[in-house]
């Protein structure tokens, strides 16, 4: 059985809860991602900040002074590194999210996107039809 660790992206762009919204925007734009896991000094997952979160506050708050930790989504769907791809598919199907933070003992170790999962399914089907 395939696990999320088999296809997750290990190079994760993260942001600290103490970073400003302006800094988070720069990370999103510079790395071409739509959301960032928010972590503490030990790499423990605290939440996520997404484009949606930022758009919601960009006209309401001072983005240069506002902190990520004050606006992040704290209740996050995450998966353990050894979770199955079926578990990931269920989360994607039942939630309007683009990525799932992958953790090991609470620390962020990767991220799995909808695109990662779709690409994996496509590749498996192509391999099966080539046999």
Secondary structure, DSSP 4 states (H G I P E B T S, - for coil): --BHHHH-B-S--EEETTSBHHHHHHHHHHHT-SEEEEE-TT-BEEEEEEHHHHHHHTTTS-TTT-BHHHHSB-S--EEETT-BHHHHHHHHHHS--SEEEEEETTEEEEEEEHHHHHHHHHHHHHHHHH-
